[in-house]
Structures are given as C-alpha cells and as structure tokens.
Amino acid sequence: MPVDPATLRPPAPVGDPAALAERIGAAEATLRNPAAGPNDVATAALAQQAAYRQLGDHPEWDATVLAALPAELQGAVQSHAAARREFRALAGGPAQKMPAWRIVAPAPADQLVAWYHEAEAAYGVPWQVLAAVNLVETGMGRIQGTSTAGAQGPMQFMPSTWAAYGEGDVNDPHQAILGAAHYLQANGAPGDVAGALWHYNHSDHYVRGVQLYAGLIAEHPGAFAGFYDWGVWYWTTQGDLYLPIGYEATESIPVEQYTATAPR
C-alpha cells in the first residue's frame, strides 16, 4: 500500500561525515535502482535531501564524504552540495518569521513530466531546466503562496510578467510551466539558458543552482524521481525547519512562536 506523503518525515541529522556518506550512498543507490518501489523512493528522497542540506552546511566534511563514496557518485554529490550552497547564499541569511504558505501535494510526477516536455516542444527550453525551476521556486508546486515580492503560482510569476507571457490561471501548473518556457525563450533560451535564467531571477547564485539541478536531472533517470519527492524546508533562526504537507499559515509569525507549538 502506498505511503501517504503527508505522513513522511526526513531523518534526523547525522553526527559525522562518515555517517553522512553512508546515508548519501544508501539514498543514491535506491534512487538509481529502477526496481525500487514508490515508498522506498519517497523515503530515500527525503533522506537524500536532508543529507545534502547537511553537507551544504559543512564544506569541511566534503573530502571525507567524497572519499567514502564510489567514484561514480562523487560528481553528483559535488553538484548537490554546490547547488545547496548557491541557494544558501541566495537566501542571504536565516528567516526570523515563518512564511504565509500552504504546503500541498504536487501534481502527479508523470503529469508534470508530460507538461515539461510539452513546453520544451513548444519553446525549445530543455525540460530539465523547467523541472529545476519548478523545484526551486515551489518544490514542484508544493508551496502555495505569494512571495514577499508578489510572485504567484507554481513557477512564481510577477503579475505583469504573467500578463505578458502566460495564459489562463497563473496557479494552474500546466499553464504556469508553459508560461515559464515562453518567458525563458523570450530571454534567450535555449541558446543562452544562463542568461534566460538570470532574467527569471537576477542572481548568479540562482542561475548556477538551477543549472546544477537541471544537470543532475539530465544525468540519470532516478534524479527527477528523487527531486519530485523532496519536501519543503525553511531556513530560519531556529535552524532548518521541515514544513510537511498540511502546513498552513495565513500570516507570517515569528519563528519562535511557531516552534513553541509545532511538532518537531
């Protein structure tokens, strides 16, 4: 019987680089195994995500972790760690208030992939890039809420940009993916994907991070499945907080107020 994704939780952090390497190796082995069942993949994905978030915060562990892993995994591990560090730098620092978000289950994975491919066929933007943008912006649609800058929907469009490049409902994942591909094409993709991504978010950290995730998706078939099952984390002054499906906040409250009552 499939596990309800709302009940899944990531494992607790490990205490040393050897244990982290073991966790990464086990998670990657499952995600790269075509015979792995959906429950095993979902569990491995959360372990993988938690591990790479922890590695991202401990660059001094890199050499030990890499030395303990097979050579064929080392490139992917380095890419994951580099991407995590790019997005940490992009954030600028931990948040003092919780987001006014609602966390929901994303659209089915096969449906998302079909929409990415449809958008690639229409606009030439590699589907892996669209998937990576979707992942970075809203966890593939898990995050529902308007950003502090006013961006909306699963691909996070400003209203004026959506009016120019989108059609229909900005909150509809199908329409949002097509709109994102249209916008990226208008700004240089597929010939200049990096330049197009910079227009999406004016940050070199964002550009590099999205490209690293897109490269990982292109590397092996199991990478997308892992990313699809990643959960939503929020970097706060109280540390990394996991926001499960069912989290809902209509207003932004201090982190300390949330952690005083939230299950950990």
Secondary structure, DSSP 8 states (H G I E B T S, - for coil): ----GGG-------SSHHHHHHHHHHHHHHHT-TT--HHHHHHHHHHHHHHHHHHHT-GGGHHHHHHTS-HHHHHHHHHHHHHHHHHHHHH-S-BSB----EE---S-HHHHHHHHHHHHHHH---HHHHHHHHHHHHTTTTEES--TT--BTTTTB-HHHHHHH--S-TT-HHHHHHHHHHHHHHTTTTTTHHHHHHHHSS-HHHHHHHHHHHHHHHH-THHHHHHHT--EEEEETTEEEEE-TT-B-SS--BHHHHHTTS--
